[in-house]
Amino acid sequence: MTTDVTKSRAETVEQLPLGKLASYLEDVIPGFRGPLQVSKFSGGQSNPTFKLETGSGVYVLRRQPPGKLLKSAHAVDREFRVMHALANTDVPVPRVIHLCEDRDILGSLFYVMEYCEGRIFWDASLPEVDNQQRAAIYDEMNRVLAALHSVDVDAVGLADFGRPGNYFERQFERWSGQYRASELEAIPPMDALIHWLGQHLPEDDGRVALVHGDYRLDNMIFHPQEPRAIALLDWELSTLGHPFADLAYQCMQLRMPKSGDKMAGLMGVDRAKLSIPSEKEYIARYCARCGIERIDNWAFYLAFSFFRLAAIIQGVAKRARDGNASSRSAAKLGALVDPVARFALDVIEKEY
């Protein structure tokens, strides 16, 4: 089968063999046809993501990065599975179309999903909208998170999506191991944080839910005009785990400085003036939606979130050094591991 291919500056885009890809997709996706034009999304550090503009419509392709990968990292097949399972729930996800597990096509696993036209907000203070929409967007994020943690995993076929046992213990072992595997130099605050967390792992309280793993504002697409989420993206880190991990991770992001590469948060921002709920108010809304009376041990969950973010950042820095990171700016992220670890130590000192 032959397909016309619109080439952009070079024979391939980020090592994508365009002709081979177009021919393959015509075979496996009903109605798919060229010409094919590919452009890479600039956001994201983990799995390279591309916009496919074709004669049959617009699609999104998400692949594992090329090169040697850390064990269990870049699990695009898990992303595909969880979004497929959530298709008919209250959690907004893109429609997934095809998973390719044949590494001969692109050199690594990839999947194709629908392209969702809408708004992505990169600044947690939401300067693009007024106070009414700003409040509604934060409430919508809260609603989607509660809906995610309320999903009946048995009913959607995800009962085996995570290992049993203490979630935080498992996650601590995973991320401390991945951090050590990608460590480029000793970072004393990170060493101190790892030691503290290992000494303060909470008892398993039996809470189990489907967790996203990277729940934050810029991983959501909102309707072009309405404060309504139409797609929750980037499910690579999703698993069965403790719901408070997602909640703490989002609140951790909002505690970050307002400026900074991939660290744009609400530190020093007057939330009330912008109609953005306080952390206490946000947690209370979540608890009300989930039927939870209160959350104990909150400082641990926050500190753990900082730790995991620092471990993820270190992995990106390692891939940058090895030459297969998704973004050219990835090397700069390595310098953020130290301050992120210090944020966690500050939470422990002031709030534990």
C-alpha positions as CSV (number, residue, x, y, z in Angstrom):
1,M,0.0,0.0,0.0
2,T,1.4,3.4,-0.9
3,T,0.6,6.7,0.9
4,D,1.5,10.3,0.2
5,V,3.6,11.8,3.0
6,T,4.1,15.5,3.7
7,K,7.6,15.7,4.9
8,S,8.6,18.5,7.3
9,R,12.2,19.7,6.7
10,A,13.6,16.2,6.9
11,E,12.8,12.6,6.1
12,T,11.6,11.9,9.7
13,V,10.3,13.9,12.6
14,E,12.1,13.0,15.9
15,Q,13.1,9.6,14.4
16,L,9.6,8.7,13.1
17,P,9.7,6.9,9.8
18,L,6.8,8.8,8.2
19,G,6.2,6.6,5.2
20,K,6.3,3.4,7.1
21,L,4.1,4.8,9.9
22,A,1.5,6.0,7.4
23,S,1.3,2.7,5.6
24,Y,1.0,0.8,8.9
25,L,-1.8,3.1,10.3
26,E,-3.8,2.7,7.0
27,D,-3.7,-1.1,7.6
28,V,-4.8,-1.0,11.3
29,I,-7.1,2.0,11.7
30,P,-10.4,1.8,9.8
31,G,-10.8,4.9,7.5
32,F,-7.3,6.2,8.1
33,R,-5.7,7.8,5.0
34,G,-3.0,10.2,4.0
35,P,-1.4,12.5,3.3
36,L,0.3,12.5,6.7
37,Q,1.8,15.5,8.4
38,V,3.5,15.1,11.8
39,S,4.4,17.7,14.4
40,K,5.8,17.2,17.9
41,F,4.1,18.6,21.0
42,S,6.6,20.7,22.9
43,G,5.2,19.9,26.4
44,G,6.1,16.7,28.3
45,Q,9.3,15.1,29.2
46,S,8.6,11.4,29.4
47,N,6.9,9.9,26.3
48,P,7.3,11.9,23.1
49,T,3.9,12.9,21.7
50,F,3.0,13.9,18.2
51,K,0.1,15.5,16.3
52,L,-0.9,13.5,13.2
53,E,-2.8,15.6,10.6
54,T,-4.2,13.4,7.9
55,G,-6.7,13.2,5.2
56,S,-9.1,11.3,7.5
57,G,-8.7,13.7,10.5
58,V,-6.4,14.6,13.3
59,Y,-4.9,12.1,15.7
60,V,-2.3,12.0,18.5
61,L,0.5,9.5,18.6
62,R,2.3,8.8,21.9
63,R,5.4,6.6,22.0
64,Q,8.1,5.4,24.3
65,P,11.4,7.3,23.8
66,P,14.0,5.5,21.9
67,G,17.0,4.0,23.6
68,K,17.6,2.0,26.8
69,L,14.8,2.6,29.3
70,L,14.5,2.1,33.1
71,K,12.5,-1.0,34.1
72,S,8.7,-0.3,34.2
73,A,9.2,3.3,32.9
74,H,7.4,4.8,29.9
75,A,4.5,2.3,30.0
76,V,2.5,3.5,27.1
77,D,0.6,0.2,27.0
78,R,-0.6,0.9,30.5
79,E,-1.8,4.3,29.5
80,F,-3.7,2.8,26.6
81,R,-5.3,0.2,28.8
82,V,-6.5,2.6,31.5
83,M,-7.9,5.1,29.1
84,H,-9.8,2.4,27.2
85,A,-11.2,1.1,30.6
86,L,-12.4,4.6,31.6
87,A,-14.2,5.4,28.3
88,N,-17.7,5.2,29.8
89,T,-17.0,6.6,33.3
90,D,-17.3,10.1,34.8
91,V,-13.5,10.5,34.2
92,P,-12.9,12.4,30.9
93,V,-10.4,10.6,28.7
94,P,-9.5,10.7,25.0
95,R,-10.8,7.9,22.9
96,V,-7.9,5.5,22.3
97,I,-7.8,4.0,18.8
98,H,-4.8,1.6,18.4
99,L,-1.9,0.2,20.5
100,C,1.1,-1.0,18.5
101,E,3.3,-3.5,20.4
102,D,5.4,-4.3,17.4
103,R,8.7,-2.5,18.0
104,D,9.7,-2.9,14.4
105,I,7.4,-0.1,13.3
106,L,8.9,2.8,15.3
107,G,11.5,1.1,17.4
108,S,9.3,1.2,20.5
109,L,5.7,0.8,21.7
110,F,3.2,3.5,20.7
111,Y,-0.5,4.2,20.6
112,V,-2.8,6.4,18.7
113,M,-5.8,8.3,20.2
114,E,-8.2,11.0,19.2
115,Y,-7.1,14.7,19.2
116,C,-9.1,16.7,21.7
117,E,-9.5,20.4,20.8
118,G,-9.5,22.6,23.9
119,R,-7.5,24.6,26.4
120,I,-4.5,23.6,28.4
121,F,-3.5,25.9,31.2
122,W,0.2,26.0,32.1
123,D,0.0,28.6,34.9
124,A,-1.7,27.5,38.1
125,S,-3.0,31.1,38.7
126,L,-5.0,30.9,35.4
127,P,-4.4,34.4,34.2
128,E,-6.3,33.7,31.0
129,V,-9.7,33.5,32.7
130,D,-11.8,35.6,35.1
131,N,-12.5,34.7,38.8
132,Q,-15.7,32.9,38.1
133,Q,-14.1,30.6,35.5
134,R,-11.0,30.2,37.7
135,A,-13.1,29.0,40.7
136,A,-15.1,26.7,38.4
137,I,-11.9,25.2,36.8
138,Y,-10.5,24.3,40.3
139,D,-13.8,22.8,41.3
140,E,-13.8,20.8,38.1
141,M,-10.3,19.5,38.8
142,N,-11.5,18.5,42.3
143,R,-14.6,16.8,40.8
144,V,-12.6,14.8,38.3
145,L,-10.1,13.6,41.0
146,A,-12.9,12.4,43.2
147,A,-14.6,10.7,40.3
148,L,-11.3,8.9,39.4
149,H,-10.9,7.7,43.0
150,S,-14.5,6.5,43.0
151,V,-14.2,4.3,39.9
152,D,-15.2,0.7,40.5
153,V,-12.0,-1.0,39.3
154,D,-13.6,-4.4,39.1
155,A,-16.4,-3.1,36.9
156,V,-14.0,-1.5,34.4
157,G,-11.6,-4.4,34.3
158,L,-8.7,-2.9,36.2
159,A,-8.8,-5.1,39.3
160,D,-5.3,-6.4,38.4
161,F,-3.8,-3.0,37.6
162,G,-1.6,-2.7,40.6
163,R,0.1,-4.9,43.2
164,P,-1.4,-5.6,46.6
165,G,0.1,-4.4,49.8
166,N,1.2,-1.0,51.3
167,Y,1.1,1.4,48.4
168,F,3.5,3.9,49.8
169,E,6.0,1.2,50.7
170,R,5.9,-0.1,47.2
171,Q,6.2,3.4,45.7
172,F,9.0,4.3,48.0
173,E,11.0,1.2,46.9
174,R,10.2,1.9,43.3
175,W,11.2,5.5,43.2
176,S,14.2,5.3,45.5
177,G,15.4,2.5,43.3
178,Q,14.8,4.5,40.1
179,Y,16.4,7.5,41.7
180,R,19.6,5.6,42.5
181,A,19.6,4.0,39.0
182,S,19.6,7.5,37.5
183,E,21.7,9.3,40.1
184,L,24.4,11.4,38.4
185,E,25.9,12.9,41.6
186,A,25.2,12.9,45.3
187,I,22.5,15.3,46.4
188,P,22.5,15.5,50.2
189,P,18.9,16.9,50.7
190,M,17.6,14.0,48.6
191,D,19.6,11.5,50.6
192,A,18.2,13.0,53.8
193,L,14.6,12.9,52.4
194,I,15.0,9.2,51.4
195,H,16.2,8.3,54.8
196,W,13.3,10.2,56.6
197,L,10.6,8.7,54.4
198,G,12.0,5.2,54.9
199,Q,11.7,5.7,58.7
200,H,8.1,7.1,58.5
201,L,6.2,5.0,56.1
202,P,2.6,4.8,57.3
203,E,0.7,1.7,58.1
204,D,-1.5,0.4,55.3
205,D,-5.0,1.8,56.0
206,G,-6.7,-0.4,53.3
207,R,-7.7,2.5,51.0
208,V,-7.3,1.4,47.3
209,A,-8.3,3.3,44.3
210,L,-7.3,3.9,40.7
211,V,-4.7,6.7,40.9
212,H,-3.4,8.8,38.1
213,G,0.1,9.4,39.4
214,D,0.7,12.8,37.7
215,Y,-2.6,14.6,38.5
216,R,-2.1,18.3,37.7
217,L,-3.6,21.2,35.8
218,D,-1.4,21.0,32.7
219,N,-2.3,17.3,32.2
220,M,-5.9,18.3,31.6
221,I,-7.7,19.6,28.5
222,F,-10.6,21.9,29.1
223,H,-13.5,22.7,26.8
224,P,-12.7,25.7,24.5
225,Q,-15.2,28.0,26.4
226,E,-16.6,26.1,29.4
227,P,-14.8,25.3,32.6
228,R,-15.3,21.6,31.9
229,A,-12.6,19.0,31.6
230,I,-12.8,17.0,28.3
231,A,-9.6,14.9,28.7
232,L,-7.3,13.9,31.5
233,L,-3.9,13.0,29.9
234,D,-0.6,11.3,30.7
235,W,-1.6,8.1,32.4
236,E,1.9,6.5,32.4
237,L,2.2,6.4,36.2
238,S,-1.4,5.2,36.8
239,T,-1.9,2.2,39.0
240,L,-4.0,0.9,41.9
241,G,-2.9,2.7,44.9
242,H,-3.7,5.2,47.7
243,P,-5.9,8.0,46.6
244,F,-4.3,10.5,49.0
245,A,-1.1,10.2,46.8
246,D,-2.9,12.0,43.9
247,L,-4.4,14.6,46.1
248,A,-1.1,15.4,47.8
249,Y,0.7,15.5,44.5
250,Q,-1.7,18.1,43.1
251,C,-1.5,20.2,46.3
252,M,2.3,19.8,46.2
253,Q,2.4,21.3,42.7
254,L,0.3,24.2,43.9
255,R,2.9,24.9,46.6
256,M,5.6,25.4,44.1
257,P,7.0,28.8,43.1
258,K,5.0,30.7,40.6
259,S,7.9,30.9,38.2
260,G,10.3,28.3,37.1
261,D,10.7,25.6,34.5
262,K,7.9,23.0,35.1
263,M,7.5,24.3,38.6
264,A,4.8,27.0,38.1
265,G,2.7,26.9,41.3
266,L,0.9,29.3,43.6
267,M,3.6,30.1,46.2
268,G,3.1,33.7,47.3
269,V,-0.1,34.1,45.3
270,D,-3.2,35.6,47.0
271,R,-5.6,32.7,46.3
272,A,-8.7,34.4,47.7
273,K,-8.2,37.4,45.4
274,L,-8.2,35.1,42.4
275,S,-11.1,32.9,43.7
276,I,-8.8,29.9,44.0
277,P,-9.6,27.7,47.0
278,S,-7.0,27.4,49.7
279,E,-5.4,24.0,50.2
280,K,-7.6,23.4,53.2
281,E,-10.8,24.2,51.2
282,Y,-9.7,22.1,48.3
283,I,-9.1,19.1,50.5
284,A,-12.4,19.6,52.3
285,R,-14.3,19.6,48.9
286,Y,-12.5,16.4,47.9
287,C,-13.3,14.7,51.2
288,A,-17.0,15.7,50.9
289,R,-17.2,14.3,47.4
290,C,-15.5,11.0,48.5
291,G,-17.3,10.7,51.9
292,I,-14.1,11.1,53.9
293,E,-14.2,12.7,57.4
294,R,-10.6,14.0,57.4
295,I,-7.0,13.2,56.3
296,D,-4.4,12.4,58.9
297,N,-0.6,12.3,58.3
298,W,-0.9,15.0,55.5
299,A,2.7,16.2,55.9
300,F,4.0,12.7,55.0
301,Y,1.9,12.6,51.8
302,L,3.2,16.0,50.8
303,A,6.8,15.1,51.5
304,F,6.4,11.9,49.6
305,S,5.0,13.8,46.6
306,F,8.0,16.0,46.5
307,F,10.3,13.0,46.7
308,R,8.6,11.2,43.9
309,L,8.7,14.4,41.7
310,A,12.4,14.8,42.4
311,A,13.0,11.1,41.4
312,I,11.1,11.7,38.2
313,I,13.1,14.8,37.4
314,Q,16.4,12.9,38.0
315,G,15.3,10.2,35.6
316,V,14.7,12.9,32.9
317,A,18.1,14.4,33.6
318,K,19.7,10.9,33.2
319,R,18.0,10.4,29.9
320,A,19.2,13.8,28.7
321,R,22.7,12.8,29.5
322,D,22.2,9.5,27.7
323,G,20.8,11.4,24.7
324,N,17.3,10.1,24.5
325,A,15.2,12.6,26.5
326,S,12.0,13.9,24.9
327,S,12.8,17.6,25.4
328,R,15.9,19.5,24.6
329,S,15.5,21.4,27.9
330,A,15.6,18.1,29.9
331,A,19.1,18.6,31.1
332,K,18.2,21.8,32.9
333,L,15.7,19.9,35.0
334,G,18.5,18.0,36.8
335,A,19.3,21.2,38.7
336,L,15.8,21.1,40.2
337,V,16.2,17.9,42.2
338,D,18.0,19.7,45.1
339,P,15.4,22.4,45.6
340,V,12.4,20.0,45.3
341,A,14.0,17.8,47.9
342,R,14.5,20.9,50.1
343,F,10.7,21.8,49.7
344,A,9.9,18.3,51.2
345,L,12.3,18.7,54.1
346,D,10.8,22.1,54.8
347,V,7.3,20.5,54.9
348,I,8.6,17.9,57.3
349,E,10.2,20.5,59.6
350,K,7.2,22.8,59.7
351,E,4.2,20.5,59.5
352,Y,5.0,17.0,60.6
